[in-house]
C-alpha cells in the first residue's frame, strides 16, 4: 500500500473509531451489586414518576388542549343536538382577558396578597422565634396550639368564621355593638379582609412550623459564641436567626403567593352569607363559574392556564428578586 493509501486508512474516520473505542474502554462498568441498586432505585422512583405524569403533567396538557378549542353546535341558531369541538386558537384567552370581572378578581387577589402575605409571614416568624428562645416555656403545647388551625379544612374553617361574621348570631358583632362600634365583617369594604383573617388564622401555624424546623438546623455553638461576645436575645434573633432561616422564609413566601392566587374555598363558602361576593370575586371562583354554571369549560380552561402563568411569573420573579438581593448583600 502506498503512503497515500496509508494516510487515508489513518484518516479522520479511523481516528474517530479509535477514540470511541478508547472511551468505551475507559467507561467504568457497573458491578452486579451496583446494577442491582440502580434497578431498585428505578423501581422506587417509577411510582412517583407515574403519579407525576398522571396527576400533574396530564391535567396541564389537557387544560391547554381544552383552552385552544371551542364547542360548535349545529342546527338553527346553534340549537341542534350535535356538538363538536373545533380549534379556536387564542380566542378563549382573548375572551378571558376581555372580561372585566376576571381582571378585577386578579387585582383583588393581588391586593389581598400584598397585605396578607407579609403580615402572615411576619407573625409566623415572631411565633417561631418566641418558641425557640432560650426562656420559652410550654413549647410543645403552644406549638401544637398554633399549628392546630392548619389541621382544620378550609371549608370547615370558613363555616366556623362565617358564624362569627354574620350579624345576629356573631358574638364578635355583639361585643363590638356594646362598645358602640358598628361592625359589618361582610360589607363590601371589609369582606376581603375578613377572608384574609381566615387565611392568616389557618396557615400561620404551618409557616411557623417550617421556620422552626429551619431554626433547629442552626448549630447551638453560634448562639453560645454570640452570648460570649455580649449579644442579647434581640441581637441573636436579628443577626443570626433571621439571616439563617432566610431559605425557609423564601419558601413559605412562595407557597403563600401561589396559595393566594388559588383563593377559592373561603369566598365560595362565604358567598351565601355576603352579597358582595360575586362569581368574579377571585380568578378561581370565576373559572369555576364559567365551567360549572355557564357550561363554558373552554374559557374556564383558558382562565386556569392564565392563572397558572401568573402564579409562575410571580413566584419566579420573587425568587429572582430575592436572589439578586442575596448576591448584593454577599458582596
N, C-alpha and C positions, 0 to 999 in steps of 0.2 A: 504494500500500500504506500502510496506517495505521501510526502509530507503534507500536501494539501488535504488529502483524504483523512490523515490523522487529525488535522485541525478541525475538520468537520465532525469527526467522531467525538472529539472532546469539546464540542461547541456548547452553546447555552442550554440545549435540551438535556445533554448528559450531565452538565453541572447541576441543573435543577433536580434531576433524578437523584444524583449523589447527595445533594443537600437534603432532600426529603428522606432518603434512607438513613442519613446520619441523625436527622431529627427524630425519626421513629425509634432508632436505636437508643437515643438519649432519653426518650419519654419513659418516665417511671411506670412500671407495671404494678397493678394492684395485686396484693396478696389475696388469698381466699377470705381471710377474716375482714380485710378492708372492703372487698366486694360485697361480702355479706352485710357489713354495716351500712354500705351505700344502699343496698336493696331495702334494708329495714328502715332507713331514714326516708327513702322514697315512699314506702308504704305508710309511714306516719304522716307525711306531708300531703299525700294524694287526697285523702278525705277533705282536708282544708281547701285544696285547690278546686275540687269538685263543688264544694259548697260556695266557694268564692265565685266560681263561674255561674252557678245556678241562681244564687241569691243576690249577686252584686252586678256582675257584668251583663248577664242576660236581661234583667229588668232595664238596665240603662240602654242597651241596644234596642230593646222592644219599645221603650219610651221614645227614643229618637226616631225609630221607624214609624211609629204612630203619629208623631208630630209633623212628619213630612207628607202625610196623606189626608184625605178628607173623604167623607161619605157622600156619595152621589145617589140620589133616589130617582127612580124612573116614574113615568106616568104624568098625567096632567098636574101642573103646579107642584111637581115633586111629591105627589101623594100616592104614588104607586107602591105596590107591595114589595118590589125588588130593590135591593140596595147593593152597591158595590163601592169598593174603595179605589180611589184614583189618586195619582201623585199630585200633590199640591205645592211642592217646593217650600218656600218660606212664607206662604200665605198665612198659616196658623200663627207664626211668630209675629207677623205684622198685625194680625188681629189682636193678639195678646198685648202688644206694645201700644196699640191704639185705644185700649180700654183704660179709661181714667181710673176706675175703681181698682184695677190691678196695680197700676202705678202708684196710686195713693196708698195702697196696702204696703208696697215696698217702702215708701217714705215713712210710714208709720212704724214698721218694724226696725228700720234703721234708727229712728229717733229712740225707740224702745231700747235698742242695744247700746246706743251712745250713753244713755243714762244708767241702765240697769246693770250692764256687764261690769263697768268699773266699780260700782257700788258693791256688787256681789263678790267680786274678786278681792276687794279691799277688806270686806267683812270676813271672808274666809281666811285671808292672810292673818288678820288680827286674832281670830279664834285659834288658828294653828300655832301662832307664836305664844299665845297665852297658855295653851295646853302643853306646850313643850318647854315652858320656862322652868327654871330650877325650883321655884317656890309654888308650882301648881299643885293643887290638892284635888282629889276626886277625879283624876284624869279619865279613868275608864268610864265613869258614869257620864260625865259631860260629853265625852267623845261620842258615846252611844246616843245620848240625847240629841246632840246636834246633827248626827247622821241619820237619826230615825225618820225625819220627813222625807228623805230620799227613798225610803222603802215604801212610801205611800204612792200608789199610781197617780199619774197626773189627773185622770178623770175624777178619782175619789177626792183628791186634794182640792180640785176646783169646786166640787159639790160642797165640801166642808166649808170652804171660804165663801161660797155663794150664800150659805145660811148666815154668815157673819156680815154680808154686804147688803142683804135685802132689808129695806125699812119695814118695821113692824115686828120682825122676828129677830133682828140682829141686836145682841146686847151692846155691841160697839156703837151702833147708832143711838141707842137709848142713853148710854153713858155720855156720848157727845151732846145729845139734846139736853140732858140735865145740867150740863155745863154751859149751855147757851150757844152751842155750836150747831149750825145747820149743815150736816154732812150727808152727802149722797155719793156713795162709793161707785155707783153705776151710772153716774152722769156722763155726758159726752166728754167733759174735760178731765175726768178722773178715772174712767173705766180702764184706760190703758195702764195707769199706774197701779190700779187695783190688781190687774193681771201681773204686773211686774212684781208686786208684793208676793203673789203666789209662787212665781218662778224663783224669786230670791229665797223664800222660805224653804222651798223644796230642794234646791241644788247647792245652797251654801255649804251644807254639811258634807256633800260629796266632794266639792272642791277643797274643803278643809282637809279631808282625809288624804287627798292626793298630795297636798302640801306637807302634811305631817309625815307621810312616807318619804318624801324627799329630805325633810329635816332629820329623819332617823339615819340617813346615809352620811350625814356630816360627822366627821370624827370629833369625839369629845375633847381631844387634845387641843383643838383650835380654841374652844371655849376656855379651857384652863389657861392656855397661853395668854388669851386676851384678858382674863381676870388678873393674872400676874402683872400684866402691863398696866393695870389700873382701869380697865374698861368696865363700865357698869352694864346693866341689863339692856338699856336703850342703845348703847354703842354696839353691843354684841348683836342685837337684833338688826340694827340698821346697816352695819358694816360687814357683818359675817353671815348672818342667817338669810337675810333677804337677797343678797347677791348670789348665794349658793343655791337658793331654791328658784332662781330665775328660769331654768328649763321647765319646772313644774308650773310656774306662773304663765309661761307662754303656752304650755299645753292646755291648761284649763281655760285660758282666754280663747284659744282657737276653738275648743269644744263649745264654748259659750256662744261664739259668733255663729257657728253652724246651727246650734240649737235655737238661737234667736230667729234666724231666717225660717226655721221649721215650725214656728209657733202655730199651734193648731188646737190642741186639746182644751186649753184654758178658755179661749174665746168661743169655741164650739159649745162647751158646757154652759158658759155664762150667757150665751146668746138668747135663750128663752127668758132670762131674767132682766136683760138690758136691751132696750130697743135701739140703743146707739150702736150695737154690734151688728153689722150687716154682713152680707155674703162676701164683701170685698174688704173686710177688716184686716186680714193678713193675706199674703200671696197664697199660702197653703189652703186657707179657707176658700179663697176664690177659685183655685184649681179644683177643689173638692166640689164646689157648687157647679162648676162647668161640667164636670164629669158625671155627677150623680143626680143633679137637679135639672140642668139644661140638656143633658144627654149629648154633650159635645166633647167626647173623650179626646179627640184630636187636638183641640185647642187646649184642653187640660194637660195633655202630654207636652205641648209646646211650653206652657207656663211652668211645668215641672222642670223641663230642661233649662229654661231661663233661670229658674230659682237655683238649680244646681250650679250653673255657671257663675252666678253672682256669689254664691257661697264659696266656690273655689277661688274666685278672684279676690274676695275679701280676706280669706284665710291665708292664701299665699302672699297677698300684699302685706298683711300684718307680719307674717314670718320674715319677709324680705326687709321690712322696716325695722323690725327688732334685730335682725342680723346685721344690718348696717350700723345701727346704734351700738351694738355689741362690739363690732370691729373698731368703731371710732373710740369707744371707751378703752379698748385694749391698747390702742396707740398712745 
